[in-house]
Amino acid sequence: MTSSWTDLLSRLARGEDLSRAETSAAMTEVLAGEADPVALGALLMGLSAKGESDEEILGFADAMLAASEPLTIPEGSVDIVGTGGSKHRKSHALNVSSMASFVAAAAGATVCKHGNVAASSSSGSFDFLAAVGVDINPTPTAVEALIAEHGLAFAWAKTFHPAMRHAGPVRSALGIPTVFNILGPLVHPGRTRRIVLGVANQPRAEQMARILLSRDMARAWVVAGYDGLDELSTVGPNRVWDVSGGSIKELTVHPEAVGLSLVTYDELAGGDGARNAEIFKRMIFDPGSEPAATGIVALNAGAALVVAGVADDLVSAVAKSLAAIDSGRVGELFEDFTQPSTTG
């Protein structure tokens, strides 16, 4: 362990915050495979015990972006993503953001979703995508071609952040949430400036809104769903932090106010990737057969339409999302998108 790492860990032990430059330098060593695994584990535990500051998180994100594979996406592209960690997703997760990506794209947004396989839920976004027949590991060139052709693409974190393999064993050994669990939405390889970001608890949501504000986003919605869901919920009211124009505006989103019925979490139960694939296919090919899932997906797709500038307000955005499902446009996009391709 180098003296610089010893100093960082000593300061964390005293409860001191590290600078953005310091956490970026430490993470750069990690991504180069040069960090002592014991030191990395101590750093992650120290930050978790103290509570990660905005600047510390930004430093980690800076290093990850600098080491990522490049990806060029259209200006105005939006990501729909959650940080995970919701108690409602541990055993019966419904892949709402991935389903909403198809719906938002069919309704007129350009969507590039960044994600991964399951870490804390029964089905991660890329578990679901693999189950519905999406090629989850295309080359960066193929991802660019997909978004150019369909207005939709999915960027697997494993493909675009290969250097994270150096941190993987330590993360697995620790077995607890660390700063890495919240970095995914901040390190989109296409540097998207529009995002719908779901967070399972309000204090972390407020922090993520501040971080996004510091990054000069075109527009972002940070959402804390009812009762700890990391996306907009149709079970009850949701908190939203609307980041745009150099400020943060707090909103409350009631499902009934945008034309949706309240449901229970039992009605929103999903499962593994295969189970969620079945639900999604019924939703888009037999409209009306999955009303609860349709409602929550339309709500989150609607948020993406607002953030992308395709809709002026959430009421019209949800209506556009429902129309895209009912008219069959989502099904058509899905079939086109999942056709075998020689691209990339």
Backbone torsions as a table, in degrees:
resi	resn	phi	psi	omega
1	MET	NA	127.9	-178.4
2	THR	-75.6	163.2	-179.7
3	SER	-63.1	-32.3	179.9
4	SER	-65.0	-39.8	177.3
5	TRP	-67.9	-40.0	178.1
6	THR	-59.1	-41.6	178.6
7	ASP	-64.6	-44.4	179.3
8	LEU	-59.8	-45.6	-177.1
9	LEU	-68.4	-35.9	177.6
10	SER	-63.7	-41.0	179.7
11	ARG	-68.1	-39.3	176.2
12	LEU	-62.2	-39.2	179.6
13	ALA	-61.8	-26.4	177.5
14	ARG	-89.0	1.0	178.4
15	GLY	83.2	17.1	-178.3
16	GLU	-87.3	147.2	174.2
17	ASP	-79.5	147.9	173.8
18	LEU	-96.0	161.9	179.1
19	SER	-84.6	164.3	175.9
20	ARG	-59.6	-42.2	-179.5
21	ALA	-65.0	-36.5	-178.4
22	GLU	-69.7	-44.2	179.6
23	THR	-71.2	-31.5	175.7
24	SER	-64.5	-43.6	179.7
25	ALA	-64.9	-41.6	178.8
26	ALA	-64.0	-43.7	179.9
27	MET	-67.3	-33.8	176.5
28	THR	-60.3	-40.5	175.8
29	GLU	-64.4	-40.9	178.6
30	VAL	-59.3	-48.4	-176.0
31	LEU	-69.4	-20.6	176.2
32	ALA	-87.0	-2.8	-178.7
33	GLY	76.1	20.8	-174.2
34	GLU	-104.7	-4.6	-176.5
35	ALA	-88.1	143.4	174.2
36	ASP	-68.2	124.8	-179.6
37	PRO	-57.0	-34.8	178.6
38	VAL	-65.6	-41.8	179.0
39	ALA	-65.1	-40.5	178.4
40	LEU	-62.6	-45.1	178.6
41	GLY	-59.9	-41.3	178.7
42	ALA	-65.7	-39.0	178.4
43	LEU	-62.6	-47.2	-179.0
44	LEU	-63.5	-42.1	179.1
45	MET	-66.8	-40.0	179.6
46	GLY	-64.0	-42.7	178.2
47	LEU	-65.3	-41.7	-179.5
48	SER	-64.1	-42.5	-179.3
49	ALA	-66.3	-39.0	-179.3
50	LYS	-77.2	-36.3	-170.6
51	GLY	99.8	118.1	-174.6
52	GLU	-69.4	130.6	176.7
53	SER	-80.5	164.7	177.1
54	ASP	-56.8	-46.5	-176.7
55	GLU	-65.9	-36.4	178.2
56	GLU	-64.8	-43.2	178.7
57	ILE	-64.2	-43.6	179.3
58	LEU	-61.0	-36.7	178.2
59	GLY	-63.4	-44.3	175.9
60	PHE	-60.1	-44.6	-178.7
61	ALA	-64.1	-39.7	178.7
62	ASP	-57.4	-46.4	-177.6
63	ALA	-66.4	-40.8	-179.9
64	MET	-65.5	-41.1	178.8
65	LEU	-65.8	-39.2	-180.0
66	ALA	-64.0	-29.4	-177.7
67	ALA	-95.4	-2.9	-174.2
68	SER	-77.9	159.0	172.8
69	GLU	-71.3	137.6	-177.1
70	PRO	-70.7	147.7	177.5
71	LEU	-146.0	127.1	178.2
72	THR	-105.2	121.3	-180.0
73	ILE	-126.7	158.6	-178.1
74	PRO	-62.4	145.8	172.8
75	GLU	-59.3	135.3	-179.1
76	GLY	96.4	-5.0	177.8
77	SER	-62.6	145.5	-177.7
78	VAL	-121.8	145.3	173.8
79	ASP	-108.7	145.6	175.5
80	ILE	-124.8	113.7	-168.9
81	VAL	-154.8	153.7	175.0
82	GLY	-123.5	157.2	178.8
83	THR	-82.2	-11.7	-177.0
84	GLY	81.5	-172.1	177.1
85	GLY	88.2	1.1	-179.8
86	SER	-74.9	137.7	178.0
87	LYS	-63.7	-23.3	-178.2
88	HIS	-80.2	-7.3	-175.2
89	ARG	-108.1	-1.3	-173.1
90	LYS	-67.4	-37.6	-175.8
91	SER	-121.4	-24.2	-176.1
92	HIS	-136.3	50.9	-176.8
93	ALA	-69.3	136.9	170.2
94	LEU	-103.6	129.0	-175.5
95	ASN	-80.0	70.7	-173.2
96	VAL	-63.5	-47.4	-174.2
97	SER	-66.2	-35.0	178.4
98	SER	-69.5	-42.9	176.4
99	MET	-63.5	-41.7	-179.4
100	ALA	-65.0	-26.4	178.0
101	SER	-63.1	-44.2	176.5
102	PHE	-62.7	-43.4	-176.9
103	VAL	-66.4	-45.9	-179.7
104	ALA	-62.6	-39.6	178.5
105	ALA	-65.2	-41.5	178.2
106	ALA	-66.5	-24.9	-179.7
107	ALA	-90.6	0.2	172.4
108	GLY	121.3	-6.6	178.2
109	ALA	-84.6	158.6	169.8
110	THR	-101.7	119.2	-170.2
111	VAL	-119.8	129.4	170.2
112	CYS	-129.2	102.4	-176.6
113	LYS	-91.2	129.4	176.4
114	HIS	-102.5	132.2	-178.0
115	GLY	-168.4	-166.3	-172.6
116	ASN	-153.4	179.8	172.6
117	VAL	-79.3	174.5	-173.4
118	ALA	-60.9	136.8	172.4
119	ALA	-118.8	-41.3	-176.8
120	SER	-132.8	11.1	-178.0
121	SER	-131.5	174.3	-179.3
122	SER	-74.2	-18.8	-179.6
123	SER	-155.2	115.3	173.9
124	GLY	-80.1	168.0	-176.9
125	SER	-57.7	-39.9	-176.2
126	PHE	-83.2	-16.0	167.2
127	ASP	-66.4	-45.1	178.5
128	PHE	-63.9	-46.5	-178.1
129	LEU	-61.1	-40.7	177.3
130	ALA	-62.7	-38.6	-178.1
131	ALA	-68.0	-29.8	179.5
132	VAL	-89.6	-0.1	174.4
133	GLY	99.1	14.8	176.3
134	VAL	-82.7	137.6	172.0
135	ASP	-71.4	108.8	-173.2
136	ILE	-86.7	-5.0	-177.0
137	ASN	-128.6	51.2	176.8
138	PRO	-74.8	160.4	175.9
139	THR	-68.9	161.6	175.1
140	PRO	-54.8	-38.6	178.1
141	THR	-62.7	-39.3	179.3
142	ALA	-68.4	-37.3	176.7
143	VAL	-61.3	-43.0	178.8
144	GLU	-63.4	-38.5	179.6
145	ALA	-68.4	-38.2	179.6
146	LEU	-64.1	-44.5	-177.7
147	ILE	-70.9	-30.4	176.0
148	ALA	-67.9	-37.2	-176.9
149	GLU	-82.7	-40.9	-170.7
150	HIS	-111.9	-10.3	-172.2
151	GLY	69.8	22.5	-175.3
152	LEU	-155.1	136.3	173.6
153	ALA	-159.1	161.0	-180.0
154	PHE	-127.0	128.2	-177.2
155	ALA	-110.8	109.7	-177.8
156	TRP	-77.1	128.5	-178.0
157	ALA	-56.5	-36.0	-179.1
158	LYS	-62.1	-35.0	-179.7
159	THR	-73.4	-40.9	-171.0
160	PHE	-96.3	-11.3	177.1
161	HIS	-129.5	59.2	-175.5
162	PRO	-62.9	-26.7	-178.5
163	ALA	-68.7	-14.1	177.6
164	MET	-66.3	-9.4	176.8
165	ARG	-60.7	-25.8	-179.9
166	HIS	-71.4	-23.0	179.5
167	ALA	-95.3	-15.9	-174.2
168	GLY	-54.7	-50.1	-178.1
169	PRO	-60.7	-37.4	179.7
170	VAL	-68.8	-43.1	177.7
171	ARG	-57.5	-45.9	-178.5
172	SER	-65.3	-40.4	-178.5
173	ALA	-66.6	-37.7	179.6
174	LEU	-67.1	-45.4	176.5
175	GLY	68.1	19.0	177.9
176	ILE	-129.5	159.6	176.4
177	PRO	-62.6	136.8	177.0
178	THR	-132.7	-175.6	178.7
179	VAL	-57.4	-27.8	-179.5
180	PHE	-63.0	-25.7	-178.9
181	ASN	-69.6	-18.8	-178.5
182	ILE	-111.3	0.1	-176.1
183	LEU	-80.0	-27.8	-174.5
184	GLY	-48.3	-50.9	-179.1
185	PRO	-65.4	-16.8	-177.3
186	LEU	-95.1	-4.4	-173.9
187	VAL	-125.3	38.7	175.4
188	HIS	-58.5	124.6	-175.3
189	PRO	-63.9	-21.1	177.2
190	GLY	-87.8	3.1	179.8
191	ARG	51.6	42.2	-179.7
192	THR	-58.0	141.9	-178.7
193	ARG	-104.4	10.9	177.2
194	ARG	-134.9	131.7	-175.9
195	ILE	-155.1	143.0	165.0
196	VAL	-106.8	112.7	-171.5
197	LEU	-117.9	115.5	179.8
198	GLY	-93.7	135.8	-178.7
199	VAL	-133.1	139.3	-171.7
200	ALA	-78.7	-15.7	178.9
201	ASN	-138.0	150.5	-171.2
202	GLN	-65.1	-45.7	-179.8
203	PRO	-58.2	-41.5	178.6
204	ARG	-68.9	-36.4	177.5
205	ALA	-61.0	-44.0	178.3
206	GLU	-61.9	-39.7	178.1
207	GLN	-65.0	-44.3	-179.8
208	MET	-63.7	-34.5	176.8
209	ALA	-64.2	-42.1	177.3
210	ARG	-62.6	-41.5	-179.7
211	ILE	-64.0	-44.3	179.1
212	LEU	-65.0	-36.4	177.1
213	LEU	-60.7	-38.9	-179.4
214	SER	-70.1	-16.2	-177.0
215	ARG	-98.2	9.2	174.5
216	ASP	58.3	51.5	176.0
217	MET	-70.0	147.9	173.0
218	ALA	-66.4	-45.4	172.8
219	ARG	-166.2	142.6	176.8
220	ALA	-146.2	143.8	168.2
221	TRP	-113.8	120.3	170.7
222	VAL	-100.5	123.2	-173.1
223	VAL	-120.5	138.7	172.6
224	ALA	-118.5	105.5	-174.6
225	GLY	-71.8	161.3	-179.6
226	TYR	-53.8	132.5	175.1
227	ASP	57.7	39.8	171.2
228	GLY	82.9	21.3	175.3
229	LEU	-85.2	140.4	-178.1
230	ASP	-93.3	43.3	172.5
231	GLU	-167.4	169.8	177.9
232	LEU	-63.9	132.9	-175.1
233	SER	-108.2	150.4	172.6
234	THR	-104.5	14.9	176.8
235	VAL	-89.6	-30.1	-179.2
236	GLY	-167.0	-170.6	-176.8
237	PRO	-69.3	151.2	-176.9
238	ASN	-124.0	146.5	174.0
239	ARG	-95.2	138.4	179.9
240	VAL	-132.4	135.9	171.4
241	TRP	-111.9	108.6	-176.9
242	ASP	-90.2	110.0	-177.0
243	VAL	-100.4	110.7	179.2
244	SER	-166.6	155.5	175.8
245	GLY	59.7	28.4	178.2
246	GLY	77.0	16.1	180.0
247	SER	-146.1	170.2	177.8
248	ILE	-120.8	126.7	177.9
249	LYS	-116.5	128.2	-179.6
250	GLU	-90.9	134.8	-178.6
251	LEU	-130.7	160.7	168.4
252	THR	-121.1	128.3	-178.9
253	VAL	-110.0	116.7	176.1
254	HIS	-100.4	125.8	-179.6
255	PRO	-53.7	-41.1	-177.4
256	GLU	-63.6	-28.4	-177.3
257	ALA	-72.8	-15.7	178.7
258	VAL	-112.3	18.6	172.5
259	GLY	88.5	16.5	-179.0
260	LEU	-110.1	150.2	178.6
261	SER	-85.9	146.7	173.2
262	LEU	-72.2	143.3	178.9
263	VAL	-131.0	179.9	175.1
264	THR	-106.7	162.9	177.8
265	TYR	-66.7	-27.8	175.7
266	ASP	-61.8	-36.8	179.4
267	GLU	-70.8	-20.7	-178.9
268	LEU	-96.6	8.1	-176.4
269	ALA	-63.9	131.6	172.6
270	GLY	-110.4	-131.2	-179.2
271	GLY	178.2	-134.7	176.6
272	ASP	-83.6	-177.9	-176.8
273	GLY	-57.4	-41.0	-178.3
274	ALA	-65.8	-42.0	178.8
275	ARG	-63.4	-43.3	-179.9
276	ASN	-69.1	-31.4	175.4
277	ALA	-62.2	-40.3	178.5
278	GLU	-63.3	-45.1	179.9
279	ILE	-60.8	-45.6	-177.2
280	PHE	-64.3	-43.2	-178.7
281	LYS	-65.8	-38.2	175.1
282	ARG	-64.5	-41.0	-178.7
283	MET	-58.6	-44.3	-172.7
284	ILE	-91.4	-22.2	-179.4
285	PHE	-104.0	-12.3	175.7
286	ASP	-137.1	68.9	-175.6
287	PRO	-52.1	134.3	-179.1
288	GLY	99.0	-13.0	-176.7
289	SER	-81.8	-17.7	179.9
290	GLU	-130.3	68.9	-171.9
291	PRO	-62.3	-41.0	-177.8
292	ALA	-66.1	-47.7	178.9
293	ALA	-63.7	-40.2	179.3
294	THR	-59.4	-42.9	-177.9
295	GLY	-62.8	-48.2	-177.2
296	ILE	-70.6	-34.3	176.8
297	VAL	-66.8	-43.9	178.9
298	ALA	-62.7	-36.3	179.5
299	LEU	-64.6	-44.6	-178.6
300	ASN	-75.6	-34.0	173.0
301	ALA	-64.5	-39.0	177.5
302	GLY	-60.4	-40.4	176.7
303	ALA	-59.5	-40.3	178.6
304	ALA	-64.6	-37.4	178.5
305	LEU	-64.6	-39.2	177.3
306	VAL	-65.3	-47.7	-178.4
307	VAL	-64.7	-34.7	179.2
308	ALA	-77.8	-10.0	-179.1
309	GLY	82.8	13.9	179.8
310	VAL	-83.6	-26.5	178.0
311	ALA	-130.1	147.7	-177.4
312	ASP	-81.6	-25.8	-177.0
313	ASP	-150.2	165.1	-173.9
314	LEU	-71.0	-30.5	179.1
315	VAL	-61.8	-51.4	180.0
316	SER	-68.8	-31.1	-179.9
317	ALA	-67.3	-42.2	177.4
318	VAL	-65.0	-39.8	177.5
319	ALA	-61.1	-42.3	177.4
320	LYS	-62.0	-40.3	-179.9
321	SER	-65.4	-45.4	178.3
322	LEU	-63.5	-38.5	178.7
323	ALA	-65.4	-36.7	178.6
324	ALA	-64.3	-35.7	177.4
325	ILE	-73.0	-51.0	-174.4
326	ASP	-65.2	-32.2	-178.7
327	SER	-78.7	-11.6	-177.9
328	GLY	91.5	0.0	-178.4
329	ARG	-64.9	-35.1	178.2
330	VAL	-66.5	-42.5	177.8
331	GLY	-61.3	-40.8	178.6
332	GLU	-64.3	-44.3	178.2
333	LEU	-62.2	-44.0	179.8
334	PHE	-58.5	-46.4	-178.9
335	GLU	-64.4	-42.0	177.7
336	ASP	-64.4	-42.0	-174.5
337	PHE	-68.5	-34.0	-175.4
338	THR	-94.2	5.3	175.2
339	GLN	-66.8	140.5	176.9
340	PRO	-56.4	139.9	-177.1
341	SER	-137.0	152.3	176.0
342	THR	-97.5	5.0	-177.8
343	THR	-64.6	135.0	173.8
344	GLY	66.6	NA	NA
